[in-house]
Amino acid sequence: MIGTAIAGQKFDTSSILNAPLLDYLIRHSATFGRPGAGPALALSLVLVAIVCAFTALCYAELASMIPIAGSAYTYTYATIGELIAWIIGWDLILEYAVSNIAVCIGFSAHFVDLFDWFGIHPTAKWITPAYLPGGLSDLAGNKIYDPGWHMGFNIPAFLIVMLITVVLVRGIRESAETNNVMVILKISAILAFIIAGAHFINPSHYHPFFPNGWSGVLTGGSIIFFTYIGFDSVSTAAEEARNPQRDIPFGIIATLVVCTLLYVGVAVSLTGLVPWQSVIDDAAPVVNALKRLSLIPGGSSLRWIRLVVLFGAMMGMISSILVFQLGQARVWFSMSRDGLLPKLFSNVHPRFRTPAFSTWVAGFVVGLPAGLLDIGTASDLSNIGTLFAFVLVSIGVLILRYREPERHRGFRSPGGPIVPIISVAFCLLLMAGLPILTWLRFFGWLLIGLGIYFFYSRHRSEFAN
């Protein structure tokens, strides 16, 4: 997503639907796309980190009010009630599914780049999505596909999620050692890119630093928010911390600081290596930038750095797909167990003891769109769904402060109502940086969810019984 956040998106025709909501409210005009942050993406990343810090503090307070680990759905079901829990659960399905669609598309781009490293060049028809809003061009600028739909299917994106679905149905246990190895691989790949790229930075690429002003910074933040999804998992340990009031804020802030420093390092390096406009609609901008530079005199050493970055990025994306597919299936399972979805979704495989039906549904819900859609469309839906869930969590904290002030909290966010209010305001600000079309799609998703709830779920839930 870093390519879209830096360069934005361009379309052949202007439309109100393509304009970021806040941009349209200020200018009242259609656009040919949306602006990117350019080199100022570093500021966008800091802005998003601040938003995440406030939201995570609210999440930690809500999580500490019940003595079990779980997701935002679990916490709201136990503390606020069924309707809000349904909305958040429906949002989480959108978050997990659509974010994994985007990750699968990114994995495919890196997988194809790995083929290219070995001199293998598959036909474009079967390695690109069928929908390309900005068209597709090669590194030399030659147009391969015009904007819109074309005959094709992103086979690597489909196959990776199907393979992981098989693994999840058979059962997998995540160990701390495996997770640590994956984290080390990902960080090593990032550091390799930053260190190697530092020798090839062209300072002229940083001018202008704000090519699209603060509108670009906000839009870039709304897009790049995708990279922070999952940070809230730190807050779920509130009940396990020895000193929650000290340990939880420290853990959240330390996590966000480390991630932001790494992200900013990648953004600064990438925008210094290649012109920021050149990464538009690129699902693998980092490795493609290394590819361009490896072809210039003195850049041959970057060929091997490119391979290291490719391997680290692909391992990182595989772990992300696995965790999010696991989480998505568990949300379907939990909502079915509570009576909000048909019991079929909570069926357990007789041999592997896993929610096999939910896992397969999650696999196809992600796999088929991953073969058809572009990465920008997928990430926008994931971002707006996640931000809306965070808004509800923050409002839920305010409601419970008023309704149940004496209820035990292992952790209480500091500053009284200030933190939840700021969290809501900043999340809405980032949502306003997303296109109007994304808002319409999101409202459509919510209406479908509310229709299912009022016509099916509320009559069969645990509360109804």
Summary of the structure (lengths in Angstrom):
residues: 465
radius of gyration: 21.9
end to end distance: 44.8
largest distance: 72.7
contacts: 1648
relative contact order: 0.20
helix: 70%
strand: 5%
